[in-house]
Amino acid sequence: MSVHPPYSGITINSARRLLTRNFEAAGLESSVSDVRLLVELATGLSRTEQIARGTELLSSEHFDAISVYAARRIAGEPIDAITGVRLFWKDKFRVTKDVLTPRPETEGIIEAAMALRSSPQSILDLGTGSGAIILSLLREFPDADALATDVSADALRVARGNARDMGLTCNFIVSDWLGAVSGAFDLIVSNPPYITDVAMQALPTEVLNYDPDLALRGGRDGLAPYRIIAAQAQGYLNPDGHLILEIGYDQGAAVAGLLRDHGFDAVTVLQDLAGHDRIVCAQTPTAKNP
């Protein structure tokens, strides 16, 4: 954001309007919400306070901070990378370069879990990243025991910090998928990496340069993690246990087929708000039930 002549006073409202125009000219989506978040980051003013105090002048320090953040955003840095937080489900989660920024589509896992006939008493999250999925589930099922894994120790540090900030209790362990897991669970959830090697080359800069490769790349056909989970998950599920996975928009049939091939029952593919396949749900085989 630039003002000519050099800064001599500008109101919060005027700064927001100027920043919104600059973002729109740069072709940025969600320009209005991005502006609000960056002004909040620079000034500490909430959305309501920005409106109530909109005719007040910004300090030169706050203006300079907004200008720096705006330049980073226009250069292609995601808003979450700049602010260091992401709103997901009912909470704000701290995010860093070590974790995948949780997307709204992933909330479908929470919705699918809440639609189960009975509340899970034990939950396992594979590849937890920021902890957004498991900690959101604990918001809905506060009596559940929770375990979350990730192959990245750096990611687990972020997840532990989010759990601490939210006052939630969850066990976190370093594990390559189910390799270090023991015990059985009522519910296993995961948003594994599912981008194919070819699709990785075409990802937007905001994703490719800021989300960790480890959390994106799913192998040649994007299905490598699903093959592992489909083959092993039954050994970690209680009778009547459930498996809920996020998938790529074009992977519904393939992932459902993998689960059926490994004996899962009640395999269902759910769509997101855009009508794309996004969540696959499955249940332990009937033969395992009492």
VOPAGU-2260 file (C-alpha; in pm, 1 decimal, decimal comma):
REM VOPAGU-2260
SITE   aa  ch    i         X         Y         Z
SITE  MET   A    0       0,0       0,0       0,0
SITE  SER   A    1     139,6     341,5     -87,6
SITE  VAL   A    2      23,4     695,9     -21,2
SITE  HIS   A    3     156,8    1011,7    -193,6
SITE  PRO   A    4     280,2    1244,4     -55,6
SITE  PRO   A    5     456,4    1049,6     226,6
SITE  TYR   A    6     235,2     953,9     515,2
SITE  SER   A    7      74,8    1252,4     685,1
SITE  GLY   A    8    -234,0    1089,5     832,6
SITE  ILE   A    9    -501,4     853,9     706,2
SITE  THR   A   10    -806,8     713,4     878,6
SITE  ILE   A   11    -868,1     345,9     937,5
SITE  ASN   A   12   -1161,9     354,0     695,1
SITE  SER   A   13    -957,1     522,6     423,6
SITE  ALA   A   14    -668,7     281,9     469,7
SITE  ARG   A   15    -904,4     -14,4     441,3
SITE  ARG   A   16   -1060,0     122,8     122,4
SITE  LEU   A   17    -720,0     192,6     -31,9
SITE  LEU   A   18    -590,4    -150,1      60,5
SITE  THR   A   19    -902,2    -319,4     -77,8
SITE  ARG   A   20    -860,1    -140,1    -412,3
SITE  ASN   A   21    -493,8    -241,6    -430,6
SITE  PHE   A   22    -576,7    -603,7    -354,2
SITE  GLU   A   23    -855,7    -611,8    -610,4
SITE  ALA   A   24    -625,0    -456,7    -872,0
SITE  ALA   A   25    -373,7    -732,8    -794,6
SITE  GLY   A   26    -644,0    -993,3    -858,7
SITE  LEU   A   27    -652,1   -1120,7    -502,1
SITE  GLU   A   28    -960,4   -1309,7    -388,4
SITE  SER   A   29   -1116,5   -1239,0     -46,4
SITE  SER   A   30    -971,1    -889,3     -56,4
SITE  VAL   A   31   -1215,6    -749,5     200,1
SITE  SER   A   32   -1151,2   -1019,3     459,2
SITE  ASP   A   33    -775,5   -1006,5     391,7
SITE  VAL   A   34    -775,8    -633,4     457,8
SITE  ARG   A   35    -962,1    -676,3     784,5
SITE  LEU   A   36    -718,9    -943,6     903,0
SITE  LEU   A   37    -409,2    -743,5     812,4
SITE  VAL   A   38    -539,6    -428,3     979,9
SITE  GLU   A   39    -618,1    -635,7    1287,3
SITE  LEU   A   40    -267,6    -784,7    1282,3
SITE  ALA   A   41    -105,0    -441,9    1255,2
SITE  THR   A   42    -325,2    -253,0    1500,9
SITE  GLY   A   43    -478,4    -514,1    1730,9
SITE  LEU   A   44    -825,1    -383,0    1645,1
SITE  SER   A   45   -1098,6    -641,6    1598,1
SITE  ARG   A   46   -1346,7    -623,1    1312,9
SITE  THR   A   47   -1599,7    -448,1    1537,1
SITE  GLU   A   48   -1339,2    -202,5    1666,0
SITE  GLN   A   49   -1223,9    -121,0    1313,6
SITE  ILE   A   50   -1579,8     -22,7    1226,4
SITE  ALA   A   51   -1643,1     171,5    1547,0
SITE  ARG   A   52   -1313,5     360,3    1524,1
SITE  GLY   A   53   -1300,0     389,5    1147,9
SITE  THR   A   54   -1270,9     770,4    1142,8
SITE  GLU   A   55    -965,2     770,3    1370,8
SITE  LEU   A   56    -622,2     832,3    1221,3
SITE  LEU   A   57    -376,1     547,6    1200,7
SITE  SER   A   58     -42,8     601,3    1368,9
SITE  SER   A   59     253,5     608,1    1135,3
SITE  GLU   A   60     378,7     285,4    1296,4
SITE  HIS   A   61      51,8     108,1    1226,4
SITE  PHE   A   62      41,7     243,6     872,1
SITE  ASP   A   63     395,2     121,0     805,5
SITE  ALA   A   64     310,2    -222,7     942,7
SITE  ILE   A   65       0,6    -246,7     723,3
SITE  SER   A   66     209,4    -142,1     422,0
SITE  VAL   A   67     461,4    -419,8     485,6
SITE  TYR   A   68     189,4    -682,8     528,3
SITE  ALA   A   69      12,1    -557,9     214,9
SITE  ALA   A   70     328,2    -586,1       7,8
SITE  ARG   A   71     376,7    -943,7     124,2
SITE  ARG   A   72      17,7   -1030,0      34,9
SITE  ILE   A   73      38,4    -872,9    -310,7
SITE  ALA   A   74     364,5   -1062,5    -369,3
SITE  GLY   A   75     169,0   -1386,0    -327,1
SITE  GLU   A   76     218,7   -1479,4      36,8
SITE  PRO   A   77    -100,9   -1639,2     175,9
SITE  ILE   A   78    -292,0   -1445,4     436,9
SITE  ASP   A   79    -250,4   -1730,6     686,7
SITE  ALA   A   80     126,2   -1727,5     646,3
SITE  ILE   A   81     130,9   -1355,8     720,7
SITE  THR   A   82    -102,3   -1364,3    1020,6
SITE  GLY   A   83      14,7   -1702,7    1149,7
SITE  VAL   A   84    -340,4   -1814,6    1230,5
SITE  ARG   A   85    -628,0   -1987,3    1055,5
SITE  LEU   A   86    -994,0   -2005,7    1153,8
SITE  PHE   A   87   -1119,8   -2364,5    1134,9
SITE  TRP   A   88   -1449,6   -2498,2    1267,2
SITE  LYS   A   89   -1493,1   -2304,3    1593,9
SITE  ASP   A   90   -1137,2   -2197,2    1677,5
SITE  LYS   A   91    -831,6   -2013,1    1554,6
SITE  PHE   A   92    -530,7   -2235,7    1497,6
SITE  ARG   A   93    -170,0   -2129,2    1486,9
SITE  VAL   A   94     -10,8   -2228,3    1156,5
SITE  THR   A   95     350,0   -2220,8    1040,3
SITE  LYS   A   96     552,7   -2332,9     739,3
SITE  ASP   A   97     565,4   -2678,4     900,4
SITE  VAL   A   98     192,7   -2753,7     870,5
SITE  LEU   A   99     -74,6   -2756,4     605,1
SITE  THR   A  100    -314,3   -2466,8     643,7
SITE  PRO   A  101    -652,8   -2629,3     717,3
SITE  ARG   A  102    -910,7   -2565,5     446,5
SITE  PRO   A  103   -1287,2   -2521,8     489,8
SITE  GLU   A  104   -1348,6   -2845,5     297,1
SITE  THR   A  105   -1174,5   -3040,1     572,8
SITE  GLU   A  106   -1453,0   -2942,5     811,7
SITE  GLY   A  107   -1649,7   -3216,2     632,8
SITE  ILE   A  108   -1461,3   -3465,9     848,6
SITE  ILE   A  109   -1601,2   -3302,1    1162,0
SITE  GLU   A  110   -1951,7   -3295,6    1016,1
SITE  ALA   A  111   -1932,9   -3663,5     918,4
SITE  ALA   A  112   -1815,4   -3759,3    1267,8
SITE  MET   A  113   -2100,3   -3566,8    1427,1
SITE  ALA   A  114   -2345,3   -3759,5    1207,9
SITE  LEU   A  115   -2238,6   -4097,1    1353,6
SITE  ARG   A  116   -2506,0   -4283,8    1548,9
SITE  SER   A  117   -2300,2   -4279,2    1868,7
SITE  SER   A  118   -2028,6   -4052,2    2002,0
SITE  PRO   A  119   -1676,8   -4194,8    1967,4
SITE  GLN   A  120   -1497,2   -4251,3    2295,8
SITE  SER   A  121   -1154,3   -4286,7    2135,9
SITE  ILE   A  122   -1024,5   -4104,6    1828,8
SITE  LEU   A  123    -706,2   -4137,4    1622,7
SITE  ASP   A  124    -595,4   -3865,9    1380,6
SITE  LEU   A  125    -331,9   -3970,1    1125,6
SITE  GLY   A  126    -108,4   -3693,5     990,2
SITE  THR   A  127    -245,2   -3430,4    1225,5
SITE  GLY   A  128     -43,6   -3128,6    1109,8
SITE  SER   A  129    -171,6   -2827,2    1303,0
SITE  GLY   A  130    -406,7   -3050,1    1502,4
SITE  ALA   A  131    -710,4   -2876,3    1353,4
SITE  ILE   A  132    -908,3   -3196,0    1292,9
SITE  ILE   A  133    -847,5   -3377,3    1620,6
SITE  LEU   A  134    -883,6   -3066,1    1835,5
SITE  SER   A  135   -1206,8   -2967,7    1659,5
SITE  LEU   A  136   -1337,5   -3318,9    1721,0
SITE  LEU   A  137   -1249,1   -3282,9    2088,0
SITE  ARG   A  138   -1460,1   -2966,7    2095,6
SITE  GLU   A  139   -1754,9   -3181,7    1987,1
SITE  PHE   A  140   -1665,6   -3497,1    2183,5
SITE  PRO   A  141   -1499,3   -3362,3    2500,2
SITE  ASP   A  142   -1510,8   -3698,3    2679,5
SITE  ALA   A  143   -1316,1   -3882,1    2409,3
SITE  ASP   A  144    -957,2   -3999,4    2444,6
SITE  ALA   A  145    -753,5   -3866,5    2155,8
SITE  LEU   A  146    -427,5   -3963,2    1987,9
SITE  ALA   A  147    -274,9   -3774,3    1696,8
SITE  THR   A  148      25,8   -3870,5    1486,5
SITE  ASP   A  149     251,8   -3702,0    1239,0
SITE  VAL   A  150     580,5   -3799,2    1080,7
SITE  SER   A  151     700,9   -3440,5    1135,6
SITE  ALA   A  152     818,1   -3348,0    1485,4
SITE  ASP   A  153     796,9   -2980,9    1384,0
SITE  ALA   A  154     431,5   -3021,2    1293,6
SITE  LEU   A  155     361,2   -3188,3    1626,3
SITE  ARG   A  156     510,8   -2891,5    1810,4
SITE  VAL   A  157     255,9   -2669,9    1637,3
SITE  ALA   A  158     -27,7   -2910,6    1721,2
SITE  ARG   A  159      75,5   -2934,5    2085,9
SITE  GLY   A  160      82,3   -2556,6    2108,1
SITE  ASN   A  161    -267,7   -2532,4    1964,8
SITE  ALA   A  162    -396,2   -2792,9    2209,7
SITE  ARG   A  163    -238,8   -2602,3    2497,2
SITE  ASP   A  164    -385,0   -2270,9    2380,5
SITE  MET   A  165    -730,1   -2430,9    2351,2
SITE  GLY   A  166    -710,8   -2606,3    2688,6
SITE  LEU   A  167    -761,2   -2948,9    2530,6
SITE  THR   A  168    -593,9   -3278,8    2616,7
SITE  CYS   A  169    -458,9   -3490,7    2332,5
SITE  ASN   A  170    -165,1   -3728,5    2303,7
SITE  PHE   A  171      71,2   -3656,1    2015,4
SITE  ILE   A  172     332,5   -3899,6    1885,2
SITE  VAL   A  173     574,1   -3912,4    1594,8
SITE  SER   A  174     457,9   -4191,3    1365,7
SITE  ASP   A  175     474,8   -4273,6     996,8
SITE  TRP   A  176     102,1   -4334,7     962,6
SITE  LEU   A  177      16,8   -4626,8    1193,2
SITE  GLY   A  178     373,7   -4741,6    1248,7
SITE  ALA   A  179     404,6   -4630,1    1612,0
SITE  VAL   A  180      35,9   -4657,9    1706,6
SITE  SER   A  181     -97,6   -4913,8    1953,3
SITE  GLY   A  182    -448,1   -4983,0    2079,6
SITE  ALA   A  183    -787,2   -4964,4    1914,8
SITE  PHE   A  184   -1017,6   -4671,9    1846,2
SITE  ASP   A  185   -1382,2   -4599,5    1778,5
SITE  LEU   A  186   -1291,8   -4348,4    1508,7
SITE  ILE   A  187    -990,3   -4294,4    1284,3
SITE  VAL   A  188    -969,9   -3975,6    1078,8
SITE  SER   A  189    -715,3   -3839,1     835,0
SITE  ASN   A  190    -658,1   -3574,7     572,1
SITE  PRO   A  191    -357,8   -3739,0     403,8
SITE  PRO   A  192    -152,5   -3589,6     121,1
SITE  TYR   A  193    -330,5   -3665,3    -205,6
SITE  ILE   A  194    -180,5   -3444,5    -476,7
SITE  THR   A  195     -37,4   -3643,2    -769,4
SITE  ASP   A  196     318,8   -3583,5    -888,1
SITE  VAL   A  197     187,6   -3425,6   -1208,7
SITE  ALA   A  198     -63,0   -3202,2   -1027,4
SITE  MET   A  199     210,6   -3083,0    -789,1
SITE  GLN   A  200     371,2   -2901,1   -1080,2
SITE  ALA   A  201      54,6   -2701,6   -1147,3
SITE  LEU   A  202     -30,2   -2598,5    -791,0
SITE  PRO   A  203     -83,9   -2226,7    -724,4
SITE  THR   A  204     220,0   -2046,6    -587,7
SITE  GLU   A  205      35,8   -1979,0    -263,2
SITE  VAL   A  206      13,4   -2354,1    -204,8
SITE  LEU   A  207     335,9   -2480,4    -359,4
SITE  ASN   A  208     563,6   -2226,3    -191,0
SITE  TYR   A  209     402,3   -2212,5     152,6
SITE  ASP   A  210     239,3   -2547,4     238,3
SITE  PRO   A  211     489,0   -2824,5     322,8
SITE  ASP   A  212     556,3   -3068,5      39,1
SITE  LEU   A  213     523,8   -3351,6     289,4
SITE  ALA   A  214     159,4   -3260,3     351,3
SITE  LEU   A  215      71,2   -3231,9     -18,4
SITE  ARG   A  216     243,0   -3500,9    -222,1
SITE  GLY   A  217      49,7   -3828,4    -240,7
SITE  GLY   A  218     271,7   -4011,2    -488,5
SITE  ARG   A  219     241,2   -4082,9    -858,7
SITE  ASP   A  220    -136,9   -4127,1    -849,9
SITE  GLY   A  221    -206,0   -3947,0    -519,9
SITE  LEU   A  222    -324,7   -4266,1    -352,0
SITE  ALA   A  223     -11,9   -4389,1    -170,2
SITE  PRO   A  224    -129,3   -4289,5     182,4
SITE  TYR   A  225    -476,7   -4434,4     122,6
SITE  ARG   A  226    -329,4   -4771,3      32,6
SITE  ILE   A  227    -146,7   -4780,8     366,2
SITE  ILE   A  228    -448,5   -4669,6     567,2
SITE  ALA   A  229    -688,6   -4904,3     387,5
SITE  ALA   A  230    -457,8   -5200,5     445,4
SITE  GLN   A  231    -383,0   -5132,7     812,7
SITE  ALA   A  232    -667,1   -4934,6     970,9
SITE  GLN   A  233    -888,9   -5230,9    1054,2
SITE  GLY   A  234    -629,2   -5356,2    1298,6
SITE  TYR   A  235    -670,3   -5035,3    1498,8
SITE  LEU   A  236   -1049,3   -5003,8    1496,1
SITE  ASN   A  237   -1291,4   -5133,3    1756,9
SITE  PRO   A  238   -1596,2   -5333,5    1647,7
SITE  ASP   A  239   -1839,4   -5087,7    1488,0
SITE  GLY   A  240   -1542,6   -4854,5    1441,5
SITE  HIS   A  241   -1547,7   -4585,9    1175,1
SITE  LEU   A  242   -1292,7   -4445,9     932,6
SITE  ILE   A  243   -1335,0   -4095,7     785,4
SITE  LEU   A  244   -1092,6   -3965,2     521,3
SITE  GLU   A  245   -1064,1   -3647,7     318,6
SITE  ILE   A  246    -989,8   -3706,2     -49,7
SITE  GLY   A  247    -914,1   -3513,8    -366,0
SITE  TYR   A  248   -1210,9   -3407,1    -576,8
SITE  ASP   A  249   -1151,4   -3686,0    -830,3
SITE  GLN   A  250   -1054,9   -3968,3    -593,2
SITE  GLY   A  251   -1392,4   -4080,9    -458,5
SITE  ALA   A  252   -1428,1   -4397,3    -662,8
SITE  ALA   A  253   -1062,8   -4497,4    -622,6
SITE  VAL   A  254   -1046,8   -4455,6    -244,0
SITE  ALA   A  255   -1387,6   -4617,0    -193,9
SITE  GLY   A  256   -1266,9   -4908,9    -402,6
SITE  LEU   A  257    -951,8   -4947,5    -193,4
SITE  LEU   A  258   -1156,2   -4961,8     126,5
SITE  ARG   A  259   -1402,4   -5214,1     -15,2
SITE  ASP   A  260   -1112,8   -5426,1    -142,1
SITE  HIS   A  261    -980,3   -5441,2     215,3
SITE  GLY   A  262   -1315,1   -5549,8     354,9
SITE  PHE   A  263   -1462,1   -5227,0     489,1
SITE  ASP   A  264   -1839,8   -5199,5     504,9
SITE  ALA   A  265   -2077,1   -4904,9     458,2
SITE  VAL   A  266   -1833,9   -4718,8     233,1
SITE  THR   A  267   -1986,8   -4381,3     146,0
SITE  VAL   A  268   -1855,8   -4085,8     -53,7
SITE  LEU   A  269   -1974,6   -3740,6      55,4
SITE  GLN   A  270   -1958,8   -3418,0    -144,2
SITE  ASP   A  271   -1845,2   -3072,6     -38,1
SITE  LEU   A  272   -2046,7   -2753,5     -92,0
SITE  ALA   A  273   -1912,0   -2726,9    -446,9
SITE  GLY   A  274   -2051,4   -3070,7    -528,7
SITE  HIS   A  275   -1710,4   -3239,7    -544,0
SITE  ASP   A  276   -1629,2   -3572,3    -382,1
SITE  ARG   A  277   -1448,4   -3477,0     -61,4
SITE  ILE   A  278   -1503,3   -3723,2     226,2
SITE  VAL   A  279   -1506,8   -4103,5     234,3
SITE  CYS   A  280   -1661,9   -4281,2     532,7
SITE  ALA   A  281   -1633,3   -4651,7     608,1
SITE  GLN   A  282   -1700,8   -4895,8     891,1
SITE  THR   A  283   -1529,1   -5207,1    1021,6
SITE  PRO   A  284   -1646,8   -5527,1     850,7
SITE  THR   A  285   -1969,9   -5677,0     980,4
SITE  ALA   A  286   -1785,1   -5999,1    1050,0
SITE  LYS   A  287   -1585,7   -5821,9    1321,6
SITE  ASN   A  288   -1894,8   -5696,1    1502,1
SITE  PRO   A  289   -2036,7   -5884,3    1801,5
